[in-house]
Structure formats: C-alpha cells, structure tokens
Amino acid sequence: MTRSQTAAHRESRRLEVLEAWARQSGIRLERLDLGQQWAVYAALQATAHIGRLPGLRRVVGYLLAHSGMDLGTQVIAAVVGVSSRAVRSAQALTPTEMLHSVRNPVGGHRQPKLKPEQAGPLAKFLVEHPRAQVDETLAFIKDEFATEVDRVTLRRFIERFGLGCLKGERIADRPLFSAAPSGEEPSS
C-alpha cells in the first residue's frame, strides 16, 4: 500500500467508527470539526482497547475534558460511557485528586439516608400512630434518626421494606404511598 492508500483507508475507518458511534450515542457528528472528530476517534479507539476498566475510562474522559478541544461534557460522556454529571465532577478535580480517585475508588453508590436497621423503629411508629400524616412521619424520622429525608425517599424506603401494609387500605389514597410516579426529586 502506498502512503495515500493508507491515509485513505485510515480516513474511511475513522468515518465508519465515528458514524456508528454517533448513531448509537445520539450525537450529531456534523457539530464537531475535523480536529474534534480525530480526538473523539482516538478516544474511542483507546476506550475500545481499555474495555470496561472504569478507572482508565475516567482518565480518558479527564484527558478529553482538559484537552483544549472544547468537546463538551455530553460528547465526552458519550465517548467514555458515563453521565455528563460524572464528566463535570471529574473535570473539576485537580490532577492529584484525579489520580487519588483512580487509585482509591469509592465503591458503589453513596450511603442511603435511611438504613435497614431503621425499618423497625419506623414500623413501630406507623403502628402506634396509624393516622400519622406524611409530615408527622418525616418529623419522627428527623427527631429519631437525626436525618432529613423527602417524601420520595420515605416512599421508596416504605416500599422496599414492605411497611405500607401497616397503614391499611388508606395507602392507595395518599400521595406518599401511591404507585403513581412523583414529580419530586429524591434526597441527595
């Protein structure tokens, strides 16, 4: 193969990979200039080689975020396979903090505000106060467990531990315990 044939082959391969990625991720490829497309292609090739190693994928995202290519968090998130929020969080780290987070990853999700061992005292409260309103239940949780939760978090906790049966047939009528999706955001 001559140099021009090799360059043409490399260009067609780049376009093929980028178009497939753009279709899959919902990113409009025409919004990226040629330099940005090459940076994304290189990152896609690197992440394909890395596989599912999350620490290294985060490093690729961090490097893209600080590459000066102005790719945007949505594009970087699509390349690395994380959320835009995760990219923004990583982007705010110093290189030392990023290295520390890769070396010492925090496993799983953050700790829940309500713990399984608190289901018993909450069940006792619900039995002793069958007519307690949601606000009263939230106040009990705040006083008893020294934590504030919202209605959505309380509803999910009650569903997870099957405490809804303690409120009898009135459950379906109350917005806290209904199965209909809530417009409220969960506690952080």
QUIWOKA-V354615 format. One record per backbone hydrogen bond with DSSP energy under -0.5 kcal/mol. CO is the residue of the C=O (numbers start at 0). NH is the residue of the N-H. Records with the same first field share a line. If there is no record, write none. Layout:
BEGIN
CO = NH + NH
END
This chain:
BEGIN
1 = 5
2 = 6
3 = 7
4 = 8
5 = 9
6 = 10
7 = 11
8 = 12
9 = 13
10 = 14
11 = 15
12 = 16
13 = 17
14 = 18
15 = 19
16 = 20
17 = 21
18 = 22
19 = 23
20 = 24
21 = 25 + 26
26 = 28
27 = 30
28 = 31
32 = 36
33 = 37
34 = 38
35 = 39
36 = 40
37 = 41
38 = 42
39 = 43
40 = 44
41 = 45
42 = 46
43 = 47
44 = 48
45 = 49
46 = 50
51 = 53
52 = 56
53 = 57
54 = 58
55 = 59
56 = 60
57 = 61
58 = 62
59 = 63
60 = 64
61 = 65
63 = 66
71 = 75
72 = 76
73 = 77
74 = 78
75 = 79
76 = 80 + 81
82 = 86
83 = 87
84 = 88
85 = 89
86 = 90
87 = 91
89 = 92
93 = 97
94 = 98
95 = 99
96 = 100
97 = 101
98 = 102
99 = 103
101 = 104
104 = 106
112 = 114
114 = 117
115 = 118
117 = 121
118 = 122
119 = 123
120 = 124
121 = 125
122 = 126
123 = 127
124 = 128
126 = 129
128 = 131
132 = 136
133 = 137
134 = 138
135 = 139
136 = 140
137 = 141
138 = 142
139 = 143
140 = 144 + 146
141 = 145
149 = 153
150 = 154
151 = 155
152 = 156
153 = 157
154 = 158
155 = 159
156 = 160
157 = 162 + 163
158 = 161
161 = 164
162 = 165
163 = 166
164 = 167
166 = 169
167 = 170
168 = 171
169 = 172 + 173
170 = 173
173 = 176 + 177
END
